[in-house]
Amino acid sequence: MSTPIANNFFNQAVGEYGQDYPVNLGTPIFAPFAGVFSKESLGNVAWGNRAFVHGSNGLTFAAGHLGSFTRSAGEKVKQGDLIGYSGGAPSLHPDGTVQSSGPHVELQFITAAGKYLDPRQVPGISQLEQVIFGAAKRSAEAAGGVVSKPPDLNPIDALTGALKSFNDFIGRAVWLAVGVGLIFAGLLLLVFEDFENAGKQAAKVAAANPEILAAAA
């Protein structure tokens, strides 16, 4: 999924405290950085359902005109965690978007002093947009999972890993064979011991009954 193109830009004079992004209803929105989650529901006023991520560096991210939240107030979130789903359609009530021309979200960045920043001036905004709209994690995070990219291995690393796995397999097979051998040896010793005991018992019986030996002769 590519980042939606903003159609209304930062202009506090006309009530734009961030950037509007036209997106389909129910588009998952993710935290651009780690922080503490909070939210507000203003009904049909201002940004309606608005989610906040308060970063440790004092910068707060806000996403307005959401259809729903997926986090509880005070919950810690990591970068890329799902925080809500977009709304912004005139037909949704109460979501604060009755004057909207169509589904969208408004993304905002707020300083610790409460000053709204022009998102276009926020360092790394392009990368943050990619995270917010879940270019890499959208499907997995929406389902509660996590996508992690496996480390890139060069051929030598791959061969080393394969040899290690083979050696581990051989080692387990050897120990299994040793274990089975010990069990088998133990069983043989028990059988031989039973035979020996039986022979000794028979000898005692024969010694006590000479007529048995005479009959056998």
Backbone hydrogen bonds in HBPLUS format (Angstrom, degrees):
<---DONOR---> <-ACCEPTOR-->    atom                        ^
c    i                          cat <-CA-CA->   ^        H-A-AA   ^      H-
h    n   atom  resd res      DA  || num        DHA   H-A  angle D-A-AA Bond
n    s   type  num  typ     dist DA aas  dist angle  dist       angle   num
A0007-ASN N   A0020-ASP O   3.13 MM  13  6.04 142.5  2.27 146.2 157.1     1
A0020-ASP N   A0008-ASN O   2.97 MM  12  5.14 163.4  2.00 147.8 153.2     2
A0011-ASN N   A0016-GLU O   2.71 MM   5  4.76 156.1  1.76 130.5 139.0     3
A0014-VAL N   A0011-ASN O   3.07 MM   3  5.86 153.3  2.14 120.8 126.7     4
A0016-GLU N   A0011-ASN O   2.92 MM   5  4.76 154.3  1.99 137.1 128.6     5
A0015-GLY N   A0012-GLN O   3.10 MM   3  4.74 166.2  2.12 100.2 103.3     6
A0019-GLN N   A0107-LEU O   3.00 MM  88  5.39 148.3  2.10 141.9 151.5     7
A0107-LEU N   A0019-GLN O   2.90 MM  88  5.39 150.6  1.98 155.9 155.2     8
A0021-TYR N   A0105-VAL O   2.80 MM  84  5.44 159.4  1.84 161.4 168.5     9
A0105-VAL N   A0021-TYR O   3.07 MM  84  5.44 148.1  2.18 137.4 145.7    10
A0027-THR N   A0024-ASN O   3.24 MM   3  5.79 139.0  2.42 141.9 137.1    11
A0026-GLY N   A0086-SER O   3.05 MM  60  4.92 167.3  2.07 130.7 132.2    12
A0086-SER N   A0027-THR O   2.91 MM  59  5.12 157.3  1.96 134.9 141.8    13
A0029-ILE N   A0084-GLY O   2.83 MM  55  5.39 158.6  1.87 160.8 156.5    14
A0083-ILE N   A0029-ILE O   2.92 MM  54  5.97 179.6  1.92 161.7 161.8    15
A0030-PHE N   A0132-ILE O   2.82 MM 102  4.49 163.6  1.84 132.6 137.2    16
A0031-ALA N   A0081-ASP O   2.85 MM  50  5.44 156.2  1.90 150.4 156.7    17
A0080-GLY N   A0031-ALA O   2.81 MM  49  5.12 172.2  1.81 148.4 151.1    18
A0035-GLY N   A0077-VAL O   3.08 MM  42  5.59 157.7  2.13 145.5 148.2    19
A0077-VAL N   A0035-GLY O   2.91 MM  42  5.59 168.5  1.92 159.8 162.9    20
A0036-VAL N   A0054-HIS O   3.07 MM  18  5.07 152.5  2.15 124.7 128.6    21
A0054-HIS N   A0036-VAL O   2.88 MM  18  5.07 172.3  1.88 143.8 144.3    22
A0037-PHE N   A0075-GLU O   2.81 MM  38  5.35 171.2  1.81 157.0 160.1    23
A0074-GLY N   A0037-PHE O   2.76 MM  37  5.43 161.2  1.79 164.4 159.8    24
A0038-SER N   A0052-PHE O   3.05 MM  14  5.07 149.7  2.15 133.9 136.9    25
A0052-PHE N   A0038-SER O   2.81 MM  14  5.07 157.2  1.87 154.7 148.7    26
A0040-GLU N   A0050-ARG O   2.95 MM  10  5.36 144.6  2.08 148.8 158.6    27
A0050-ARG N   A0040-GLU O   2.88 MM  10  5.36 164.1  1.91 154.6 160.0    28
A0042-LEU N   A0048-GLY O   3.11 MM   6  4.60 165.6  2.13 108.9 113.0    29
A0048-GLY N   A0045-VAL O   2.95 MM   3  5.64 164.5  1.97 151.2 151.8    30
A0065-HIS N   A0047-TRP O   2.82 MM  18  5.18 156.3  1.88 153.1 148.5    31
A0066-LEU N   A0049-ASN O   2.96 MM  17  5.13 176.8  1.96 147.9 147.0    32
A0051-ALA N   A0063-ALA O   2.98 MM  12  5.22 156.5  2.03 141.9 142.2    33
A0063-ALA N   A0051-ALA O   2.88 MM  12  5.22 152.0  1.96 145.0 153.2    34
A0053-VAL N   A0061-PHE O   2.82 MM   8  5.13 151.6  1.90 146.7 152.7    35
A0061-PHE N   A0053-VAL O   2.92 MM   8  5.13 164.4  1.94 145.0 147.3    36
A0055-GLY N   A0059-LEU O   2.88 MM   4  5.36 150.5  1.97 153.5 156.8    37
A0058-GLY N   A0055-GLY O   3.20 MM   3  5.62 160.3  2.24 115.3 117.0    38
A0060-THR N   A0110-ILE O   2.79 MM  50  4.98 165.1  1.81 155.2 159.3    39
A0110-ILE N   A0060-THR O   2.79 MM  50  4.98 162.9  1.81 147.6 153.6    40
A0062-ALA N   A0108-GLN O   2.95 MM  46  4.95 159.4  1.99 137.7 137.5    41
A0108-GLN N   A0062-ALA O   2.82 MM  46  4.95 157.8  1.87 152.2 153.0    42
A0064-GLY N   A0106-GLU O   2.79 MM  42  4.95 166.9  1.81 149.1 150.5    43
A0106-GLU N   A0064-GLY O   3.22 MM  42  4.95 159.6  2.27 120.7 125.9    44
A0087-GLY N   A0065-HIS O   2.90 MM  22  5.46 134.0  2.11 148.6 145.8    45
A0067-GLY N   A0085-TYR O   2.68 MM  18  5.59 154.9  1.74 144.0 152.8    46
A0068-SER N   A0085-TYR O   3.41 MM  17  5.43 154.5  2.48 138.5 139.0    47
A0085-TYR N   A0068-SER O   2.98 MM  17  5.43 156.3  2.04 141.0 145.8    48
A0070-THR N   A0083-ILE O   3.06 MM  13  5.07 155.6  2.13 118.6 115.1    49
A0075-GLU N   A0072-SER O   3.07 MM   3  5.62 155.9  2.13 139.9 140.4    50
A0081-ASP N   A0078-LYS O   3.03 MM   3  5.52 159.5  2.08 139.3 137.0    51
A0104-HIS N   A0087-GLY O   3.30 MM  17  6.28 136.5  2.50 118.7 130.5    52
A0092-LEU N   A0089-ALA O   3.11 MM   3  5.62 164.4  2.13 117.9 122.7    53
A0100-SER N   A0097-THR O   2.90 MM   3  5.07 163.5  1.93 115.7 118.6    54
A0117-LEU N   A0109-PHE O   2.81 MM   8  5.50 170.0  1.82 167.3 167.3    55
A0111-THR N   A0115-LYS O   2.84 MM   4  5.18 161.8  1.87 145.3 149.9    56
A0114-GLY N   A0111-THR O   2.92 MM   3  5.20 161.4  1.95 111.3 116.1    57
A0121-GLN N   A0118-ASP O   2.76 MM   3  5.49 161.0  1.80 128.2 134.6    58
A0122-VAL N   A0119-PRO O   3.13 MM   3  5.18 162.0  2.16 105.2 110.9    59
A0125-ILE N   A0122-VAL O   3.20 MM   3  5.54 130.9  2.46 148.8 140.3    60
A0128-LEU N   A0124-GLY O   2.99 MM   4  6.26 159.5  2.04 154.6 161.3    61
A0129-GLU N   A0125-ILE O   2.82 MM   4  6.01 153.8  1.89 150.4 156.6    62
A0130-GLN N   A0126-SER O   3.21 MM   4  6.48 151.4  2.30 139.6 146.5    63
A0131-VAL N   A0127-GLN O   3.15 MM   4  6.54 149.6  2.24 145.5 153.1    64
A0132-ILE N   A0128-LEU O   2.83 MM   4  6.08 166.8  1.85 155.9 159.8    65
A0133-PHE N   A0129-GLU O   3.00 MM   4  6.13 162.0  2.03 153.2 156.2    66
A0135-ALA N   A0130-GLN O   2.98 MM   5  5.42 173.3  1.98 158.7 160.7    67
A0134-GLY N   A0131-VAL O   2.96 MM   3  4.88 158.6  2.01 103.4 109.3    68
A0138-ARG N   A0134-GLY O   3.06 MM   4  4.31 142.2  2.21 126.6 123.7    69
A0141-GLU N   A0137-LYS O   2.87 MM   4  5.69 170.2  1.88 167.8 171.1    70
A0142-ALA N   A0138-ARG O   3.10 MM   4  6.04 154.9  2.17 143.8 150.7    71
A0143-ALA N   A0140-ALA O   3.13 MM   3  5.21 132.9  2.36  96.4 109.1    72
A0145-GLY N   A0140-ALA O   2.69 MM   5  4.83 148.7  1.78 155.2 144.1    73
A0144-GLY N   A0141-GLU O   2.93 MM   3  4.80 158.8  1.98 101.7 108.1    74
A0157-ASP N   A0154-ASN O   3.02 MM   3  5.31 113.7  2.48 106.5 122.0    75
A0158-ALA N   A0154-ASN O   2.94 MM   4  6.21 160.4  1.98 158.5 165.1    76
A0159-LEU N   A0155-PRO O   2.86 MM   4  6.06 159.5  1.90 149.0 154.1    77
A0160-THR N   A0156-ILE O   2.85 MM   4  6.05 160.6  1.89 149.5 155.4    78
A0161-GLY N   A0157-ASP O   2.89 MM   4  6.10 156.5  1.95 147.4 153.8    79
A0162-ALA N   A0158-ALA O   2.94 MM   4  6.20 153.2  2.02 145.1 152.6    80
A0163-LEU N   A0159-LEU O   2.89 MM   4  6.14 162.8  1.92 154.7 158.6    81
A0164-LYS N   A0160-THR O   2.96 MM   4  6.13 156.2  2.01 146.2 153.0    82
A0165-SER N   A0161-GLY O   2.99 MM   4  6.20 158.2  2.03 145.9 151.6    83
A0166-PHE N   A0162-ALA O   2.92 MM   4  6.20 155.1  1.99 147.6 154.7    84
A0167-ASN N   A0163-LEU O   2.82 MM   4  6.03 163.5  1.84 152.1 156.6    85
A0168-ASP N   A0164-LYS O   2.87 MM   4  6.07 156.3  1.92 148.1 155.0    86
A0169-PHE N   A0165-SER O   2.96 MM   4  6.20 152.9  2.03 143.0 150.4    87
A0170-ILE N   A0166-PHE O   2.87 MM   4  6.20 162.5  1.90 155.6 159.7    88
A0171-GLY N   A0167-ASN O   2.85 MM   4  6.03 161.9  1.88 149.6 155.1    89
A0172-ARG N   A0168-ASP O   2.96 MM   4  6.21 159.3  2.01 148.2 153.3    90
A0173-ALA N   A0169-PHE O   2.91 MM   4  6.16 155.9  1.96 149.2 156.5    91
A0174-VAL N   A0170-ILE O   2.85 MM   4  6.12 157.9  1.90 155.2 160.4    92
A0175-TRP N   A0171-GLY O   3.07 MM   4  6.30 167.4  2.09 151.1 154.1    93
A0176-LEU N   A0172-ARG O   2.94 MM   4  6.11 151.0  2.03 143.9 152.5    94
A0177-ALA N   A0173-ALA O   2.90 MM   4  6.16 157.6  1.95 148.1 153.8    95
A0178-VAL N   A0174-VAL O   2.86 MM   4  6.16 160.2  1.90 153.9 159.5    96
A0179-GLY N   A0175-TRP O   2.94 MM   4  6.10 157.3  1.99 143.8 150.0    97
A0180-VAL N   A0176-LEU O   2.91 MM   4  6.19 162.5  1.94 153.0 157.3    98
A0181-GLY N   A0177-ALA O   2.85 MM   4  6.03 159.7  1.89 149.5 155.6    99
A0182-LEU N   A0178-VAL O   2.92 MM   4  6.15 157.2  1.98 150.0 155.5   100
A0183-ILE N   A0179-GLY O   3.05 MM   4  6.31 156.9  2.10 147.7 154.0   101
A0184-PHE N   A0180-VAL O   2.94 MM   4  6.20 161.5  1.97 152.0 157.0   102
A0185-ALA N   A0181-GLY O   2.86 MM   4  6.07 161.8  1.90 151.4 156.6   103
A0186-GLY N   A0182-LEU O   2.93 MM   4  6.09 155.4  1.99 144.1 150.9   104
A0187-LEU N   A0183-ILE O   2.98 MM   4  6.30 153.5  2.05 147.8 154.8   105
A0188-LEU N   A0184-PHE O   2.95 MM   4  6.29 158.4  2.00 151.8 157.5   106
A0189-LEU N   A0185-ALA O   2.96 MM   4  6.22 160.3  2.00 151.8 156.8   107
A0190-LEU N   A0186-GLY O   3.04 MM   4  6.30 154.0  2.11 145.4 152.4   108
A0191-VAL N   A0187-LEU O   2.95 MM   4  6.28 154.6  2.02 149.1 156.1   109
A0192-PHE N   A0188-LEU O   2.82 MM   4  6.10 171.1  1.83 160.3 162.1   110
A0193-GLU N   A0189-LEU O   2.86 MM   4  5.94 154.0  1.93 143.7 151.6   111
A0194-ASP N   A0190-LEU O   2.94 MM   4  6.16 147.9  2.04 141.3 149.8   112
A0195-PHE N   A0191-VAL O   2.92 MM   4  6.31 155.7  1.98 150.8 157.6   113
A0196-GLU N   A0192-PHE O   2.88 MM   4  6.10 162.1  1.91 151.4 156.2   114
A0197-ASN N   A0193-GLU O   2.89 MM   4  6.06 160.6  1.93 146.1 151.6   115
A0198-ALA N   A0194-ASP O   2.87 MM   4  6.05 151.8  1.95 144.0 152.3   116
A0199-GLY N   A0195-PHE O   2.86 MM   4  6.16 155.1  1.93 151.3 157.7   117
A0200-LYS N   A0196-GLU O   2.96 MM   4  6.22 163.9  1.99 152.4 156.4   118
A0201-GLN N   A0197-ASN O   2.95 MM   4  6.13 155.1  2.02 144.6 151.7   119
A0202-ALA N   A0198-ALA O   2.95 MM   4  6.17 153.4  2.02 145.0 152.3   120
A0203-ALA N   A0199-GLY O   2.92 MM   4  6.19 154.9  1.99 150.2 157.0   121
A0204-LYS N   A0200-LYS O   3.04 MM   4  6.30 156.2  2.10 147.0 152.8   122
A0205-VAL N   A0201-GLN O   3.02 MM   4  6.30 156.7  2.08 146.4 152.7   123
A0206-ALA N   A0202-ALA O   2.91 MM   4  6.16 159.7  1.95 150.0 155.4   124
A0207-ALA N   A0203-ALA O   2.86 MM   4  6.05 157.2  1.91 148.3 154.8   125
A0208-ALA N   A0204-LYS O   3.02 MM   4  6.20 144.7  2.15 141.1 150.3   126
A0209-ASN N   A0205-VAL O   3.06 MM   4  6.22 118.3  2.45 134.6 150.4   127
A0209-ASN N   A0206-ALA O   3.07 MM   3  4.97 141.9  2.22  94.8 106.2   128
A0212-ILE N   A0209-ASN O   2.99 MM   3  5.78 154.5  2.06 122.5 129.0   129
A0213-LEU N   A0210-PRO O   3.04 MM   3  5.30 118.7  2.43 102.3 116.3   130
A0214-ALA N   A0210-PRO O   3.02 MM   4  6.40 156.4  2.08 152.0 159.3   131
A0215-ALA N   A0211-GLU O   2.98 MM   4  6.10 155.6  2.04 141.1 147.0   132
A0216-ALA N   A0212-ILE O   3.01 MM   4  6.22 150.1  2.10 141.6 150.0   133
A0217-ALA N   A0213-LEU O   2.98 MM   4  6.25 139.5  2.15 142.3 152.7   134
